[in-house]
Amino acid sequence: MQAAALDHRDANASVMQFLSELIHTTRTREKKLSFELRDQLMSTMLRPKGPILMSTLITASIFSLSTCSLPNVADVLLEFMLVDRQ
C-alpha cells in the first residue's frame, strides 16, 4: 500500500504498471490462467485490500504525487472499475 504513494517517477510507474497488470489479469479470458486462480486472486487480495488501495491512490494523487504520475494511477483506477464497481 505504501508503494502506491511513492513520489519517485520511475518507482511509481513500475508499481502502477504492476498493479494495473495484476488487476487486468483477473478479468482477462486467456486460457493460460484458470478461472479458479483468477477468482482466488480476487477474493484473497484485491477485494479485501481494494478499498484501502483505492483510498491510498486517491489521497496520494491529491496530496503527494507529481502530475506525471497521475496517468499511471488513472490506469490502475480504471482497471479496478472494470473488474468490480463495488
C-alpha positions in Angstrom: 0.0 0.0 0.0 2.8 2.4 0.8 4.5 1.8 -2.6 1.4 3.4 -4.3 2.3 6.7 -2.7 5.9 6.8 -3.9 6.9 10.2 -5.2 9.6 8.9 -7.5 8.7 8.9 -11.1 10.2 5.6 -12.2 9.4 3.7 -9.0 5.8 4.9 -9.1 5.5 4.0 -12.7 6.7 0.4 -12.0 4.4 0.0 -9.1 1.4 1.3 -11.0 2.2 -0.9 -14.0 2.4 -4.0 -11.8 -0.9 -3.2 -10.1 -2.6 -2.5 -13.4 -1.4 -5.7 -14.9 -2.3 -7.7 -11.8 -5.8 -6.4 -11.8 -6.1 -6.8 -15.6 -5.1 -10.4 -15.2 -8.2 -11.1 -13.0 -10.6 -10.1 -15.8 -8.8 -11.5 -19.0 -10.2 -14.5 -20.7 -6.8 -16.0 -21.6 -6.6 -19.8 -21.5 -3.3 -19.7 -19.7 -4.8 -18.7 -16.4 -7.6 -20.8 -15.0 -10.8 -19.2 -13.6 -10.2 -20.7 -10.2 -6.8 -19.0 -9.9 -8.2 -15.6 -11.0 -11.1 -15.9 -8.6 -8.7 -16.8 -5.8 -6.6 -13.7 -6.6 -9.7 -11.5 -6.5 -11.1 -13.0 -3.3 -7.8 -13.1 -1.3 -6.0 -10.0 -2.4 -8.0 -7.4 -4.4 -11.4 -7.4 -2.8 -10.2 -7.1 0.9 -7.4 -4.7 0.1 -9.1 -2.9 -2.8 -10.8 -0.1 -0.8 -7.7 0.7 1.1 -5.6 0.8 -2.1 -8.2 3.0 -3.8 -8.2 5.4 -0.9 -4.4 5.4 -0.8 -4.2 6.1 -4.6 -6.7 8.9 -4.5 -5.1 10.5 -1.4 -1.6 10.3 -2.9 -2.8 11.7 -6.2 -4.3 14.7 -4.5 -1.6 15.5 -1.9 1.8 13.9 -2.8 2.2 12.6 -6.3 3.5 14.7 -9.2 1.3 15.3 -12.2 3.5 13.0 -14.4 2.4 10.0 -12.2 -1.3 10.7 -12.5 -1.9 8.8 -15.8 -0.4 5.7 -14.3 -2.7 6.0 -11.2 -5.6 6.5 -13.6 -4.8 3.2 -15.3 -5.0 1.4 -12.0 -8.2 3.1 -11.0 -9.7 2.2 -14.4 -8.7 -1.5 -14.1 -10.4 -1.6 -10.7 -13.6 -0.1 -12.1 -13.6 -2.6 -15.0 -13.2 -5.5 -12.6 -15.6 -4.6 -9.8 -17.7 -1.5 -9.4 -18.5 -2.0 -5.7 
